[in-house]
Amino acid sequence: MLHSRWRGYAMITLIVAAGTALNWVLSRWLTLTDLAMVYLLGVIVAAAYFERDASIACAVLSFIALDFFFVPPYLTLHFTHSEHLITGIVLLIVGVSTSALAARVRAEMQRATRAAVLASEEQLRNSLLASLSHDLRTPLAVIAGSASTLRENRSRLSTEEQNQLLEQIVEQSRIMSLDVSDVLEMTRLHAGPVILDRQWHPLEELIGAALERCKSKLLDHEVAVRISPDVPMIHVDGVLIEKLFVNLLENAARYTPPGTHVTIGVSRSDNHVDVILEDDGPGIPDALQPHLFEKFTRASSEGAVAGSGLGLSICRAVAQLHEMELSADNKPQGGARFVLSIPYSVPPDATESQHD
C-alpha cells in the first residue's frame, strides 16, 4: 500500500513536470489561462488513474508550477495581478473538485463491482446446491431401494441377485461421490484466487494416472495412447491437470456407446504441446457447441445420463488457470475431439545441461 502511494506521488510529479515542459514551449503563443488548461489536463489524468490524495497533490503542484514559472515575476511564488491569482485559484479549485469527483466515481464503481461479484457468487452457490440436490435424488433412491430389498428379502434372493443389488449400491455411491467432488471443485475454483502448486511433470504420468482412475468407466471401450517421444515435461499443478484429464475421459465414456474407441494423442510443436482426445461416439450437437464448457451443460436430455454437468466447465477453468487453450469440435468422420494446447518452457535441468 505504501509502495503504491509513493509510486502515485512519483507519477504525478512526472505529470506536472511534463506539463511544465510543454507549457514552456507553448508559452510564447498561449495565454496564462491556456497554460492553466494544460495543467488541468494533467490533473484530470492523475484523477483518473491515481488515488484522491495523489490527484489533489497534482492540482496543488500544478498551481505552484503555474505561478512559479509563468506568472511575473518569474521563478517566484508571487502574484502581481489579481487576474493571474484568479486563474491560479480556479485551476486549484477545478483540479481539487475533479479529483474528489473521480474518487467518488471510483468508489461507486468498486461498490457496484463488489455487489455484482457477491450476486454472482450467490447465484453460483444456489445453482450448485440446486444441481447437487437434483443429481443426488436418483442415486439416493437407487441405494435406498437396493438396501431395503436386501434387508427385507435377503432370504428369498439368490446370491447373484444379492450381488447385483450390492453392485448397484456401489455404482450409485460412486456416482454420488463424483457429483459431490465436481461441485466442491467448481466451488473452490470460483471461491477466490487459486494458488497453483506448479511442479515439473511428465505428461505420460499424468495421463496414465487419469486412465487408472477411469479404468472402471472405460472397461467397455478400446483406449489407445500415442505420445511422441520428443514431448517435454510440463510445469503445471499435477492434481488439477490430472482432474482435467479424468473429466475428459469420463465425458468420453459417458457419451459414447460400449465398444467404441477412445484415443489420446500427444504431440509437440514450436512452443506448446497438444493433447488430443478423440472418440467414436455421436459427436457434439451443433446447437450445444457454443455452450459446451458452460456450467450444467449436458449433451443428453435430462436424466438420460448421470452427471452434474460440471465436468467440462471444470476442465475449462483448470485450463484457463494454467493459461492453456481447451477447445472441442467434431471429427470429419464422426465423433468428438477435444484439444488441450499446453504452453511449455524448458525444464531447469534441461537448461543447465544446455549450458554445460
Secondary structure, DSSP 8 states (H G I E B T S, - for coil): -HHHHHHHHHHHHHHHHHHHHHHHHHTTTS-HHHHHHHHHHHHHHHHHHS-HHHHHHHHHHHHHHHHHHHSSSTTSS---SHHHHHHHHHHHHHHHHHHHHHHHHHHHHHHHHHHHHHHHHHHHHHHHHHHHHHHHHHHHHHHHHHHHHHHHHGGGS-HHHHHHHHHHHHHHHHHHHHHHHHHHHHHHHHSS-----EEEE-HHHHHHHHHHHTTTTTTTSEEEEEE-TT---EEEEHHHHHHHHHHHHHHHHHHS-TT-EEEEEEEE-SSEEEEEEEE-SS---TTTGGGTTSTT--SS-TTTS-S-S-HHHHHHHHHHHTT-EEEEEE-TTSSEEEEEEEE----HHHHHHHH-
